[in-house]
Amino acid sequence: MKVSTQFDTLVDGDAMCPHRLVLEHVTSRWGVLVLIRLLERPYRFSELRRAIGRVSEKMLTQTLQTLERDGFVHRDARPVIPPRVDYSLTDLGREAAEQVRALALWTERRMAEVTSARAAYEEARSASAH
């Protein structure tokens, strides 16, 4: 008999369930970096792009729009010449960003163990292939 948990909809549920989509947005390659960077302070688009590095304008735009739609990012467009748009975290976004940053810091602390595990895995696979 299976005992139901609060995480069943994430791991066993439909791929399109709302929980899973939000999790994908927050933990996407660029979503993680945007959220962590915006924890520091609000950024203009071009500043944020430089701070993150190696992200295309299109991908950053899509990521910011997705995070804004989910309620994590606030877009402040000021009607000045030239136009100025600043991005910052909402309270919900700050909470999500702190969780994502904690996971990122954990991976940084545990990277040596991950590297060892990868090496052991590759060694075992190559030994079993012969």
Secondary structure, 3 states (H helix, E strand, C coil): CCCCCCCHHHHCCCCCCHHHHHHHHHHCHHHHHHHHHHHHCCEEHHHHHHHHCCCCHHHHHHHHHHHHHCCCEEEEEECCCCCEEEEEECHHHHHHHHHHHHHHHHHHHCHHHHHHHHHHHHHHHHHHHC
